[in-house]
Amino acid sequence: MAAEVIYMDNNATTRVAPEVFEEMRPYFCDLYGNPSSMHAFGGQVGRKLAEARGRVASLLNVEPDELVFTSCGTESDSTAILSALEAFPEKRHIITTRVEHPAVKNLCERMQSRTGHKYRLTRLSVDRQGMLDLDEYEKALADDTAIVSVMWANNETGVVFPVEKMAAMAKEHGILFHTDAVQAVGKIAIDLEKAPVDFLSLSGHKLHAPKGVGVLYVRKGTPYVPFLIGGHQERGRRGGTENVASVIGLGKACELAGRMMAEENTRVKALRDRLEAGLLAAIPHAILNGHPDHRLPNTSNISFEYVEGEAILLHLDRYGICASSGSACTSGSLEPSHVMRAMGVPFTAAHGSIRFSLSIYNTEKEVDFILEHLPGIISNLRELSPFWQNMNK
């Protein structure tokens, strides 16, 4: 393995920012009190927890008491969707998309297939660029729709969906709207005063906070049924003592994200574009997956026809280059990702899709290193591919 790691798999997870780690450090061994305790030792921890809640709220432009700290994005997703279904038991319809993260996709499919009271599930299609059809969405909205769950940005392609408009359309029908914004928060501006969503999920480890902490935003006045029943923590909305150090780290990460968002959308985007343009120019039969403009500034998904994505990743790994063939939560499957299938990516390309997801820690030198080595990797793999050999007979 190469001595240095070039990490371009930030949609899977991110490094903990040094500033975040330093903010967390005292709350492991020194300031270890329970934030719910009556004594002063725990009270100072409670005040720091409140500060972290305010920092997250500031990034989203919401009230601090509209936030519930959770263990991860998946818990936040499940809580929002199951809360809506329990709050409106007479409504038996769920709307989502064909390209959702497994945290939403698998839950909705389970509700559709469970024995007893099954739910009707509408999964909105996407076009070849990964974009939704709002006419199809409008036709799907019905009197018995309990909740709409649409991701803010796709984790594999970076495509950004028109969540603000879709939430407003749901509101016109009196339907609750949830968005999995795990990939979007910290990369693009999100203002929940302007976007009328009822629930929003985010995860700390996608924006340089630690793993094991997330947030569910619940708009004030939204019907809500807790997922974890226990003590009075989180104003009775999520039992269990808060993961204090990680919550404090998440608060600091949100503060940093607000400061660094301009860099995400300028320098990081420029690095992404340079990498993408260089690969598409140097490697024949390479296809960009996703809309060229309506996507996150850090994400590039490219299919290299006639080669297997897993083989590409193994060769990249020998150079210390970390990328992905799709969602980290679906790796290990020999099937093309459900996102590539939903977009209609040709079979010869779907298996060879590679996602590069950058962060503020990436550099021009790293981009140049990938541009130097990846074209040769693809060329060598194609020489071994029977598909490529048959095409070039």
C-alpha positions in Angstrom: 0.0 0.0 0.0 1.1 3.6 -0.7 2.7 5.5 2.2 0.2 8.4 1.8 -3.5 8.2 1.6 -5.4 10.3 -0.9 -8.9 10.3 0.5 -11.7 11.1 -1.9 -14.5 9.1 -0.3 -16.0 11.9 1.8 -19.6 11.0 1.0 -19.0 7.7 2.9 -17.4 9.4 5.9 -15.1 12.3 6.7 -12.2 12.8 8.9 -12.9 14.5 12.3 -11.7 18.1 11.9 -8.9 18.9 14.4 -10.9 21.8 15.8 -13.8 19.4 16.4 -11.6 16.9 18.2 -10.1 19.6 20.5 -13.6 20.8 21.4 -14.6 17.3 22.3 -11.5 16.3 24.2 -12.4 17.6 27.7 -15.8 15.8 27.7 -14.3 12.4 27.8 -12.3 12.4 31.0 -12.5 15.8 32.7 -16.1 17.2 32.2 -17.9 13.9 32.2 -21.0 14.9 34.2 -24.5 14.0 33.0 -26.1 17.0 31.4 -29.4 16.3 33.0 -28.0 16.3 36.6 -29.0 19.0 39.1 -25.5 19.5 40.4 -23.1 22.2 39.0 -20.7 19.6 37.6 -23.3 18.2 35.3 -24.9 21.6 34.7 -21.8 23.0 33.0 -22.0 20.0 30.5 -25.7 20.8 30.0 -24.8 24.4 29.1 -22.2 23.2 26.6 -24.8 20.9 25.1 -27.2 23.9 24.7 -24.4 25.8 23.0 -23.9 22.9 20.5 -27.7 22.8 19.8 -27.5 26.5 19.0 -24.6 26.0 16.6 -26.5 23.3 14.7 -29.6 25.5 14.7 -27.7 28.4 13.3 -26.5 26.4 10.3 -30.0 25.4 9.4 -31.7 28.7 10.5 -34.1 27.0 12.9 -34.9 27.3 16.6 -32.7 25.2 18.9 -35.7 23.5 20.5 -36.7 22.1 17.1 -33.7 19.8 17.1 -33.5 16.3 18.5 -30.0 14.7 18.8 -29.9 11.1 17.6 -27.3 8.4 17.1 -27.1 8.8 13.3 -28.8 9.7 10.1 -30.5 6.3 9.8 -32.2 6.7 13.2 -33.3 10.2 12.2 -34.8 8.9 9.0 -36.6 6.1 10.7 -37.9 8.3 13.5 -39.4 10.9 11.0 -41.1 8.3 8.8 -42.4 6.0 11.5 -43.6 9.1 13.5 -45.7 10.2 10.6 -47.2 6.8 10.0 -48.1 6.4 13.7 -49.5 10.0 13.9 -51.8 9.4 11.0 -52.8 5.6 11.1 -55.6 6.2 8.7 -53.2 7.2 5.9 -51.6 4.3 4.1 -49.5 5.9 1.4 -45.8 6.8 1.3 -44.0 8.7 -1.4 -40.3 8.5 -1.9 -37.8 8.1 -4.8 -36.1 5.2 -6.6 -32.7 6.6 -5.6 -33.0 7.1 -1.8 -30.3 6.0 0.6 -30.9 2.5 2.0 -31.8 4.1 5.3 -35.0 5.4 3.7 -35.4 2.9 0.8 -35.3 -0.3 2.9 -37.6 1.1 5.6 -40.3 2.2 3.1 -40.1 -1.2 1.2 -40.4 -3.0 4.5 -43.6 -1.0 5.3 -44.9 -1.9 1.9 -44.3 -5.6 2.3 -45.1 -6.2 5.9 -47.9 -8.5 6.9 -51.2 -7.1 8.1 -51.7 -3.4 7.4 -49.5 -2.8 4.4 -48.6 0.6 3.0 -48.9 1.7 -0.6 -45.5 2.9 -1.8 -44.9 5.3 -4.7 -41.2 5.5 -5.8 -40.6 8.5 -8.0 -38.5 7.8 -11.1 -35.4 9.8 -12.2 -34.2 10.6 -15.7 -30.7 9.7 -17.2 -29.3 12.7 -15.3 -30.8 11.7 -12.0 -33.4 14.4 -12.0 -37.0 14.0 -10.7 -40.2 14.8 -12.7 -42.3 17.1 -10.7 -45.4 16.3 -12.8 -45.1 12.7 -11.7 -44.7 13.9 -8.1 -47.8 16.1 -8.2 -49.9 13.2 -9.6 -48.7 11.0 -6.8 -49.8 13.3 -3.9 -53.1 11.9 -2.5 -55.5 12.3 0.3 -54.2 9.2 2.0 -50.5 10.1 1.7 -49.0 10.1 5.2 -45.5 11.4 4.4 -43.2 12.3 1.5 -39.5 11.4 2.0 -37.1 12.8 -0.6 -33.4 13.2 -0.1 -31.9 16.7 -0.5 -28.9 15.5 -2.4 -28.1 12.0 -3.7 -25.2 10.3 -2.0 -23.9 8.6 -5.2 -24.2 11.3 -7.9 -24.5 14.4 -5.8 -27.7 15.5 -7.7 -29.6 18.1 -5.7 -33.4 17.7 -5.7 -35.8 20.7 -5.6 -36.8 20.0 -2.0 -38.1 23.5 -1.2 -40.6 23.3 -4.1 -41.6 19.7 -3.3 -42.1 20.5 0.3 -44.3 23.4 -0.6 -46.4 21.2 -2.9 -46.8 18.6 -0.1 -47.9 21.4 2.2 -50.7 22.4 -0.2 -52.1 18.9 0.3 -51.6 18.9 4.1 -49.0 16.1 3.8 -45.9 15.9 6.0 -42.5 16.2 4.2 -39.2 14.6 5.3 -35.8 15.1 3.7 -32.7 13.1 4.3 -30.2 15.9 4.0 -27.2 13.9 5.3 -25.1 14.6 2.1 -26.3 18.2 1.7 -25.8 19.8 5.1 -22.5 21.7 5.2 -22.0 21.6 1.5 -24.8 23.8 0.2 -26.8 26.5 2.0 -29.9 25.2 3.7 -32.4 27.7 5.2 -35.4 25.9 6.8 -37.1 29.2 7.3 -37.6 29.3 3.6 -37.9 25.5 2.9 -41.2 24.3 4.5 -40.0 20.8 5.4 -41.4 19.2 8.5 -38.5 16.8 9.2 -34.9 16.9 8.2 -32.2 14.3 9.0 -28.4 14.9 9.2 -25.4 12.9 10.3 -22.3 14.2 12.0 -19.7 12.0 10.3 -20.6 13.5 6.9 -19.4 17.0 7.9 -16.2 16.3 9.9 -17.8 15.4 13.2 -17.5 11.9 14.7 -19.6 8.9 13.8 -22.5 8.0 16.1 -24.2 11.3 16.3 -27.0 12.8 14.2 -29.9 15.2 14.3 -33.6 15.2 13.5 -35.2 18.5 12.9 -38.8 18.6 13.8 -40.7 21.8 12.7 -42.6 23.3 15.6 -46.2 22.1 15.6 -45.5 19.0 13.6 -47.2 15.9 14.9 -44.4 13.7 16.5 -44.2 10.3 18.1 -40.9 9.3 19.7 -39.0 6.3 18.3 -36.9 5.6 21.4 -39.0 5.7 24.5 -37.2 6.3 27.8 -36.4 9.3 30.0 -37.0 13.0 29.6 -34.0 13.8 27.5 -34.4 15.9 24.3 -37.6 17.3 25.8 -39.2 13.8 25.9 -38.6 13.2 22.2 -35.7 10.8 22.3 -34.9 8.7 25.4 -31.3 8.0 26.4 -28.5 10.1 27.8 -27.1 12.3 25.1 -23.7 11.3 23.5 -22.3 14.5 25.0 -18.8 14.6 23.5 -20.0 13.8 20.0 -22.9 16.3 20.2 -20.4 19.0 21.2 -18.2 17.9 18.3 -21.2 18.1 15.9 -21.9 21.6 17.1 -18.4 22.7 16.4 -18.5 21.0 13.0 -21.6 22.9 12.1 -20.0 26.2 13.0 -17.0 25.3 10.8 -19.2 24.2 8.0 -20.9 27.6 8.0 -17.5 29.2 7.7 -16.1 26.9 5.0 -19.2 26.6 2.8 -17.8 29.3 0.4 -14.6 27.2 0.0 -16.7 24.1 -0.6 -18.5 25.9 -3.5 -15.4 27.5 -5.0 -12.0 25.8 -4.4 -13.4 22.3 -3.7 -15.7 22.5 -6.7 -12.8 23.6 -8.9 -10.8 20.6 -7.8 -13.8 18.4 -8.5 -14.2 19.9 -12.0 -10.5 19.6 -12.8 -10.4 15.9 -11.8 -13.6 15.2 -13.7 -12.6 17.1 -16.9 -9.2 15.5 -16.9 -10.5 11.9 -16.5 -13.2 12.4 -19.2 -10.6 13.8 -21.6 -8.0 11.2 -21.0 -10.1 8.0 -20.8 -12.4 7.0 -23.8 -15.8 5.6 -23.0 -16.1 7.4 -19.7 -19.5 8.8 -18.8 -20.5 11.4 -16.2 -23.4 10.2 -14.1 -25.7 12.9 -12.8 -26.7 16.4 -13.8 -23.6 18.5 -14.6 -24.8 21.5 -12.8 -27.5 20.6 -10.2 -25.3 18.6 -7.9 -23.1 19.0 -4.8 -19.8 20.8 -5.4 -17.7 17.9 -4.1 -19.2 14.9 -5.9 -18.3 13.3 -9.2 -19.6 10.0 -10.4 -18.0 8.6 -13.6 -18.7 5.3 -15.3 -15.8 3.6 -17.1 -17.3 1.3 -19.6 -16.2 -2.4 -19.9 -14.5 -2.6 -16.6 -15.6 -3.6 -13.1 -15.8 -0.9 -10.4 -14.4 -3.2 -7.8 -11.3 -3.9 -9.9 -10.8 -0.2 -10.4 -11.0 0.4 -6.6 -8.5 -2.3 -5.8 -6.0 -0.8 -8.2 -6.6 2.7 -6.9 -6.1 1.3 -3.4 -2.6 0.2 -4.3 -1.7 3.8 -4.9 -3.4 4.9 -1.6 -6.4 6.4 -3.4 -9.7 6.0 -1.6 -12.9 6.3 -3.7 -16.1 4.3 -3.9 -18.3 2.4 -6.3 -21.4 3.9 -4.8 -22.9 4.1 -1.3 -20.8 2.6 1.5 -24.0 1.1 2.8 -24.5 -1.0 -0.3 -20.9 -2.1 -1.0 -20.2 -5.8 -1.2 -23.0 -6.5 -3.7 -22.2 -7.7 -7.2 -25.2 -5.9 -8.6 -25.0 -2.3 -10.0 -26.2 0.2 -7.5 -29.9 0.9 -7.4 -29.2 4.5 -8.2 -27.4 3.6 -11.5 -30.2 1.2 -12.4 -32.9 3.8 -11.7 -31.0 6.3 -13.9 -30.9 3.9 -16.8 -27.1 3.7 -17.0 -26.1 1.1 -19.6 -25.1 -2.3 -18.2 -21.6 -1.9 -19.7 -21.1 1.3 -17.7 -23.2 0.7 -14.5 -20.7 -1.9 -13.1 -17.8 0.5 -13.7 -19.1 3.6 -11.9 -16.7 5.3 -9.5 -17.6 8.1 -7.1 -15.0 10.7 -6.1 -16.2 12.8 -3.2 -13.9 15.6 -2.1 -13.5 17.8 1.0 -11.8 20.9 2.1 -8.7 18.8 2.9 -8.1 17.7 -0.7 -5.4 19.4 -2.8 -4.4 20.0 -6.4 -1.4 17.7 -5.9 -3.8 14.8 -5.1 -6.0 15.5 -8.1 -2.8 15.5 -10.3 -1.8 12.1 -8.8 -5.1 10.5 -9.7 -5.0 12.0 -13.2 -1.5 10.5 -13.6 -2.4 7.0 -12.6 -6.1 6.3 -13.3 -6.0 6.4 -17.1 -3.4 3.6 -17.1 -5.4 1.6 -14.6 -8.4 1.7 -16.9 -6.4 0.9 -20.0 -4.8 -2.1 -18.4 -8.1 -3.5 -17.0 -9.8 -3.1 -20.4 -7.1 -5.2 -22.0 -8.2 -8.0 -19.7 -11.9 -7.4 -20.3 -13.7 -9.8 -22.8 -16.3 -7.0 -23.4 -13.5 -4.6 -24.5 -11.8 -7.3 -26.6 -15.0 -8.1 -28.4 -15.8 -4.5 -29.1 -12.3 -3.9 -30.6 -12.2 -7.0 -32.8 
